[in-house]
Amino acid sequence: MAHGAVHTPDVCIASIYSFTAFCSSILVAFAALETVNADNAFSASRAATAPVAAARDLRYLLYDVNPPEGFNLRRDVYIRMASMVKTLRKEGDDWVLVLPPWGRLYHWQSPNVHQVHIPWGEFFSLTSLQANVPVIEYEEFIAENGGPFIDQVLVLQNYAEGWTDGKWEEKVDERPCVDKLMYSKDKQGYYRGWFWGYEETRARNVTCISAQGHASIMAPVLQKNITVTSVMLDRAETLLHDHYAGKDYWDTRRSMVFAKHLRLIGDGFREKYLNSTDDRDHTIYSEDWTRMKAKLGSAKGGPYLGVHLRRKDFIWGHREDVPSLKGAVKKMRSLMKKHKLDTVFVATDADEEELRELKGLLPDMVRFEPSREDLELLKDGGVAIIDQWICAHARFFIGTSVSTFSFRIHEEREILGFDPKATYNRFCGDTEKDCEQPTHWKIVF
């Protein structure tokens, strides 16, 4: 494959369920190709004026985010990258989004479970994603690309000086790296880095870019300033949404359909332990998200209270909007009484000590706890999705303030057609004075 040169421009808790989960490398020969010179790849101005490279049959956009970021924030960054690919494709080039393999996340702490090199197909329906924007798994990229080479890595960063005179403006420039570069050159002159745990992967060039603005601000850079075949945006969370809460946002969010085996496991749990089925709950789900247009308020939900109770780093940070366990249980019992619900399903990251305390305070709670064998197949990410799926089908849901886990459940319930009053709710801190509830982001078709 030929590569062009770079131009210099100007209570959801689950404790009783064990099951047999569904069982779900490409060895590629590769040759070292000519290193591309990427010096001075970007202008200091907002507009790129270099000639547009000839359109290619195929170009690849890869991305990664700050390592500490969790599963649900990474799902949000995917929406931003999908929007960027749509913008890039409008300019004529055949861009494909390469899905970054999952693994080594902070919240995935199950001991002795191999959680690296996990493809997106383990958690999401690739067919559904592809109905919105062209995507491929990373190992497909290796096979198509002729080896584990990435032509250009752009490390995104904020401007060292911050906003100039306190004024916000969209801009992008090549700048010295603000933080220590997490890539190093090997003896062959290639750059080595984390690359999702693929030790054989290397980059031909790495450049630091200061960026301030929406995702589409990078489109002119990728279209006009760089002509290589594969480009990776590292620290992609630096870029903002192009169309937050608009149709483009919701199209991408709706396309993020959970993998069928995870939905089936969640549905089986609902039926067996929560007396909940789609027919009775008015939550009929369409496999084709483009045809899924539930009317707001049409979903009834299963006869249980769904709860996401965030602990660990949220309470370690002494957040005033996170309740004590006693405060949380008091709120749960109040909601169960108000909505005439006898069962509470709780999704929580509480440690063993807190779980024992919670069980003592709320002995009739239900949690999803896979067996050791099931966890090895589902991974922590699969368990989190099942928790979210079950919470998304509850008659009433309450989550944790500013938690992306809770926010993703809000979206799932919006897609299913629940009344906003039964969805956009959060726990209040024991001494919190102004307990503002979550904003209703209405779905747009």
LINKA-V58518 format. One record per helix or strand of 2 or more residues. SS is the DSSP state (H for helix, E for strand). FROM is the first residue (numbers start at 1). TO is the last residue. Records with the same first field share a line. If there is no record, write none. Layout:
BEGIN
SS: FROM-TO + FROM-TO
END
This chain:
BEGIN
E: 59-63 + 95-99 + 135-137 + 149-157 + 171-174 + 184-185 + 191-192 + 202-212 + 230-234 + 302-309 + 344-348 + 365-366 + 394-399
H: 71-90 + 120-122 + 126-130 + 138-145 + 164-166 + 195-197 + 215-225 + 236-238 + 247-255 + 260-274 + 278-281 + 289-291 + 313-316 + 325-338 + 352-361 + 372-392 + 404-416 + 420-422
END
